Amino acid sequence: MDTTEDQDETAQPPATVKSVSATILDEFFDTLEQEEGFGEIASRLRKVVLKDGVFADPSLRAALFPDAS
C-alpha cells in the first residue's frame, strides 16, 4: 500500500479559484478604472467589494463619496 502519492497531494495548498461574480466584478472595475474621472472610485469600490467583501450601504457610500462624511 503506497500512500506517498496521497500525502504529496494533500501537502500542496488548494488552488485559489475566483467565483464567477468576482471575475465579472473585477472586469467591471477594470473597465470603470479606464473611464475618465472614475479611476479612484473604481479602485476604492474594488477594495470594498472584492478585497474586504463588504456590501453594506455605509461602506459603499464611503467608497463612492469619500468627502460626504
C-alpha positions, -999 to +999 in steps of 0.1 A: +000+000+000+017+032-012+004+063+004+032+087-008+012+099-037-018+107-014+005+126+010+020+146-018-014+158-030-025+168+005+007+187+012+000+211-017-021+242-009-055+242-025-058+262-058-075+296-055-104+298-078-123+330-084-161+329-084-180+339-115-193+370-097-158+380-086-145+376-121-173+397-136-169+424-109-132+425-115-137+431-152-163+458-144-138+476-121-111+473-148-134+489-173-145+516-149-109+525-140-103+533-177-131+558-178-121+594-172-129+605-137-137+570-123-102+556-116-101+564-079-137+555-074-132+521-091-102+513-070-120+522-038-150+501-048-128+472-058-112+472-024-145+474-005-164+448-026-137+423-037-110+425-011-129+434+020-161+416+009-184+443+023-217+451+006-231+473+034-246+506+023-224+528+045-192+512+032-203+516-004-214+552+001-180+560+017-162+545-013-184+564-038-185+597-019-154+599+004-159+637+011-195+633+022-189+621+057 
